[in-house]
Amino acid sequence: MELTQQFENAVAESKTLPEKPSNEILLQLYSLFKQATEGDVTGEGPSNPFDFVAKAKHNAWEEQQGKSKEDAMTEYVALVQRLKG
């Protein structure tokens, strides 16, 4: 199966996991998804210093900086498979 199709399937499967992942895993899924679909993060991040969720998401995505879209897709697929058990 083509990587893009595997990624799209994993995105759909991530919404039906048997149990809700930890916040750390959710941030990892988010950052890999953003890297795979949009590439490197741009901008400064959230301007509101008290928007902790947006800041955490921005920082997680920023940690993926430089990773190719293909590598991010592969890691996302592998993570979802691991979470499915």
Kinemage of the C-alpha trace (Angstrom):
@kinemage 1
@onewidth
@group {chain A} dominant
@subgroup {mainchain}
@vectorlist {calphas} color= white
{ca met a 1} P 0.000 0.000 0.000
{ca glu a 2} L 1.245 3.480 -0.833
{ca leu a 3} L 2.567 5.553 2.098
{ca thr a 4} L -0.015 8.309 1.600
{ca gln a 5} L -2.829 5.760 1.770
{ca gln a 6} L -1.313 4.131 4.866
{ca phe a 7} L -1.085 7.581 6.469
{ca glu a 8} L -4.706 8.427 5.645
{ca asn a 9} L -5.818 5.072 7.072
{ca ala a 10} L -3.783 5.691 10.237
{ca val a 11} L -5.360 9.134 10.644
{ca ala a 12} L -8.815 7.541 10.468
{ca glu a 13} L -7.772 4.751 12.854
{ca ser a 14} L -6.355 7.268 15.342
{ca lys a 15} L -9.895 8.491 15.941
{ca thr a 16} L -11.080 5.011 16.969
{ca leu a 17} L -8.305 3.837 19.303
{ca pro a 18} L -9.407 1.455 22.076
{ca glu a 19} L -8.367 3.951 24.770
{ca lys a 20} L -7.464 7.624 24.822
{ca pro a 21} L -3.687 8.138 24.591
{ca ser a 22} L -1.795 10.230 27.124
{ca asn a 23} L -1.316 13.936 26.463
{ca glu a 24} L 2.317 13.240 25.533
{ca ile a 25} L 1.252 10.726 22.855
{ca leu a 26} L -1.486 13.076 21.625
{ca leu a 27} L 1.132 15.811 21.176
{ca gln a 28} L 3.341 13.369 19.300
{ca leu a 29} L 0.461 12.411 16.997
{ca tyr a 30} L -0.367 16.086 16.458
{ca ser a 31} L 3.197 17.115 15.677
{ca leu a 32} L 3.802 14.212 13.295
{ca phe a 33} L 0.488 14.921 11.541
{ca lys a 34} L 1.331 18.615 11.113
{ca gln a 35} L 4.852 17.823 9.895
{ca ala a 36} L 3.501 15.261 7.424
{ca thr a 37} L 0.786 17.528 6.061
{ca glu a 38} L 2.305 21.024 6.306
{ca gly a 39} L 6.060 20.598 6.750
{ca asp a 40} L 8.166 22.680 9.126
{ca val a 41} L 6.403 24.963 11.605
{ca thr a 42} L 6.333 28.641 10.715
{ca gly a 43} L 5.749 31.665 12.890
{ca glu a 44} L 6.491 32.492 16.472
{ca gly a 45} L 3.816 30.411 18.118
{ca pro a 46} L 0.900 31.601 20.243
{ca ser a 47} L 1.034 35.212 21.400
{ca asn a 48} L -0.996 34.521 24.540
{ca pro a 49} L 1.491 33.296 27.178
{ca phe a 50} L -1.340 31.604 29.084
{ca asp a 51} L -2.498 29.473 26.157
{ca phe a 52} L -0.595 26.444 27.405
{ca val a 53} L -2.236 23.983 25.008
{ca ala a 54} L -1.369 26.017 21.910
{ca lys a 55} L 2.167 26.533 23.217
{ca ala a 56} L 2.614 22.787 23.844
{ca lys a 57} L 1.330 21.983 20.349
{ca his a 58} L 3.610 24.573 18.754
{ca asn a 59} L 6.645 23.312 20.689
{ca ala a 60} L 5.892 19.677 19.817
{ca trp a 61} L 5.604 20.544 16.136
{ca glu a 62} L 8.772 22.634 16.322
{ca glu a 63} L 10.638 19.546 17.593
{ca gln a 64} L 9.845 17.847 14.256
{ca gln a 65} L 11.667 20.627 12.361
{ca gly a 66} L 13.658 19.309 9.401
{ca lys a 67} L 11.935 15.911 9.307
{ca ser a 68} L 10.725 14.992 5.831
{ca lys a 69} L 7.008 14.607 5.211
{ca glu a 70} L 7.594 10.951 4.315
{ca asp a 71} L 9.464 10.244 7.569
{ca ala a 72} L 6.724 11.970 9.568
{ca met a 73} L 4.062 9.892 7.799
{ca thr a 74} L 6.001 6.678 8.460
{ca glu a 75} L 6.414 7.514 12.156
{ca tyr a 76} L 2.732 8.467 12.464
{ca val a 77} L 1.616 5.172 10.906
{ca ala a 78} L 3.958 3.195 13.195
{ca leu a 79} L 2.747 5.068 16.303
{ca val a 80} L -0.934 4.455 15.494
{ca gln a 81} L -0.226 0.761 14.859
{ca arg a 82} L 1.540 0.528 18.217
{ca leu a 83} L -1.379 2.256 19.979
{ca lys a 84} L -3.855 -0.140 18.358
{ca gly a 85} L -1.995 -3.010 19.986
